[in-house]
Amino acid sequence: MKIFSEKHQELKDFEEIILDIEKERNTLDECHASIQSCLWNLEGNPKLEMHDREWIVKDLRENLNKKEIAVARLEELKNGDL
């Protein structure tokens, strides 16, 4: 995807930073939605079978880890690349 026209080559690095920021923000949004869903499933059904509960907790942990990585990457972009 191109934000700036080809005649503005000096803005190419800026364009990459913008796209990286948007990618990480999308990851954060996706993780947030998934984490909320996991919590609703755990709270809404206290009689979940153990394998279902383990699957939900695994998904929750994975999304928390992805969220942490995305936050760290956004901080890098904010402090280093800009």
HELIX and SHEET records of a PDB file:
HELIX    1   1 GLN A    9  LEU A   11  5                                   3    
HELIX    2   2 LYS A   12  GLY A   44  1                                  33    
HELIX    3   3 MET A   50  GLU A   76  1                                  27    
HELIX    4   4 LEU A   77  ASP A   81  3                                   5    
END                                                                             
